[in-house]
Each structure stands twice: as structure tokens, then as C-alpha cells.
Amino acid sequence: MKLISTPLTDCYVIEPTVFEDERGYFYEKFNEQKFQELTGLNGHFVQDNISKSSYGVLRGLHLQKGENAQAKLVSCLEGKVLDVAVDLREGSDSFGKWFSVELTDENKLQLYIPRGFGHGFSVLSDTALFSYKCDNFYNKESEGGVLWNDTELNIDWQIPVEDILISDKDKFQSPFSLRNF
């Protein structure tokens, strides 16, 4: 397992060690002990989520606020997504900055997103099966978010705007400037 730094403080890409031969491949998707040794971070996750989406679906930018904040370890099990993390922690060196990485079933990369970050992804393949490991339980009352097309953040989702499929909830998130996170 290899830890790759990103421009965002405490946010990391994790590249697994993959063993491949004529039969296929094997890799350890998560090991709490190795994760903690490598990152120095809490690797105790309490909830796993899976979503399946089609091309053009954009989910985000989401977060859980307050005592229900969640760190996430995300990966794409099938297909290809552009995964985006936004540092929403006021006082952080990377506050207001975003980072994106393609997560695919082929590259098997994972992204660790700390508490206090906004998170979203867009589906770049025909379909995608996406996995989230969360270190805290979901709480509807603690939902927060930032508008996916906020002009201050100016995120390139790598999908033509006319192809984007987004939920009503995500269409009406607050802009970054309102700091409703």
C-alpha cells in the first residue's frame, strides 16, 4: 500500500499493492492496522455505502456537520469516476481548495477525505459502482453541502454541463461564499 499526498492538508490518495497473474488479481482493499501505520490517522470505519450510477450523474458536494462529521475512504469498484474533495475547514492551509482524482476499477486507487471536507463525484463511464467507508454514522439532520457548480470553487467535473444529471437537493445547495458548512 502506498500513500500519495495531495495539495489538500490531510487528504490522501491510497494506491494498493495489486498481485496479478493469468488468473486475475488480488489486493487488500482495506487493512485498519496498515492504514493507521501509513497515515497516522484513525482507520476505524463504522459504515460502508455503495452507490451505482450512470454516465453524467454528479453526486455532491456533500458533508456531515458537527459531531456527525465523517471522514471517508472512497473507491470505484466498477467503471470510472472523477472524485472531488474540497477543504471546508476554516483555518486550514488548504481551506477553499479542491482536489480531484480519477478513481477506476482498473487503477484501484482510493481517496481518503478527512472530516470537514465536502465530497462529490461525477460518473465518467457508462455506469459506476462506488464505495464509501465512513468513520461516523450518517445523520440526516447533520447534512450539509456546497453548490456543485459554485463559481468561486470553479470545479471541472469533466462532463459537459448538458450531460450532468443531478438531484434536486444538490441543485439547491448553498454557494461556498455563504459558508453554510
N, C-alpha and C positions, 0 to 999 in steps of 0.2 A: 504494500500500500504506500502511495506517495502523496504527500501534502504539497499543494501548489498554492502560493499566496495570490491574492487578488489585490487590486488597488483599494479595496474596502477593508477597513480595520475589522479583524476577527472573522472575516468571511473567506472560506477556502474552497478550492476545487480539490476533490479527492480522486485519485486515479488508482484503481485496484490493480493488484497483480493478477494477471489472467494466465491460466495454464491451458494451452490449446494444442490439440493434435487432430488426427484424422477423424476422431470420434465426435469432436465438437470442442467445447471449452468448459472450464470450471473457474470460478472465482468466489472469494469470500466477499459478499456484498456488505456485511457489517460485522464487526467484532468490537464490542464495547471496550475491552481492555486495550486493544491496539489503537482504537480511536482516541482514547484518553492519553495513551503514551505519546502518540503522534502529535496531538493538538494541544494537550494540556487542558482540554475542555471537558465538561460533563458530557458523557456519552450515554446517559440514561434516557432512553426514549420510551414513552408510555402509550403512544397511539400511532398506528400505521394507517394511512389513507391511500386509496388508489382511485385515479380518475381515468376515464377513457374519453378521448375527444377526437374530432375530425379536423381536417385541414382548415386553418383560418380561425379556429377557436382561440380566444385570448382570455385567460383567467387571471384577474388581478387588477390592480395591485392590492393585496390583502395583508392584514396582520391582526394579531390579537393584542389587546392593550392591557396595561396594568398587571395585576397579579396573575392574569391568564395569558400573558405573553408567551410566545412559543419560539423556540429555536427549531429549525427544520433541517433534515438531511434529505435531499431530493435527488431523484434519478429518473431516467426514462427507460422503461423496461422493453418497450416496443415502439419503433418509429423514431421521430426526431422533433425536439422542441428547442426553442430559444428560451432559456431560463434567465430571469432578471431579478436581481436583488437591489434594493435601494436602502441606503443607510438613513434611517429616520431618527437616530439617537442624537438629540441636540447636545452639543459639546464634543461629539466625536470628531476626530480629524477628517473623516470622510463623510460627514453629515451632508445630505443632499446630493450625494454622488450615487451613480448606479453602475452596475457591472452586469454583463450578460455573457453567457456561455452556451454553446450548443451541447445539449445532452442527448445522446442517442443510444439505441440498443447496441450499436457497433462499438462506440468508444467507451461505453460503460462508466463514464465519468459521473461523479456525484458533486452536488454543491451543498456546502454547509452554510446555512443562513442563521445568524445569531438572533436572539431576542431583540426586538426594537427595530427590525428591518421590515420593509414592505417586500412582498414577493409576488411574482406573476410569471406566466409563461405563455408563449404562443406556439401553436402546433404548425410545424413546417412540412410534415409528411401527410400522407392520406389519412392516417389515424395515428394516435399515440396513446400508449399506456404509461401513466405517470405515477410514480410512487413518492409519498411523503412520509418520513418518520418525524414525529413531533415529540418534544420533551415536556409538553404540558397538554392537558385535555382541552378540547375545543369548548368554547363558551360563547353562545350567540350574543349575549349582552356585551361582550368584550370585542366584538368585531370592529375593525377599523379599516381604512384604506385610503388610497390616493388615486385620483383620476388617471386612468391608463394612458391618456393622450395629453397629459399635463404639458403645457408649453415651456415651463421653466425646466422640467426634467428632460424633455425632448428625447424620449426613448425611441430608438429604432427597433421596432418589433419584427422587422424583416418580412412583413406581409403587406401587400397593397391594402390601403385603407378600405377599399371597396370589398375586399375579401374577408375582412375581420368580422367574426361572429362573437358577440359579447352579451353577457346577461344584462337585464335591466338594472340590477343592483350595481354592476360595475360601470354602467353608463353614467351613473349619477354620484360617483364618489366625489369627495372634496378635492379641490386643487391643492397642490403642495403648499402654496403660499398661505393657506388657512391653518396649516399645522394642526389638523384635526386627527392627530395620531398620537 
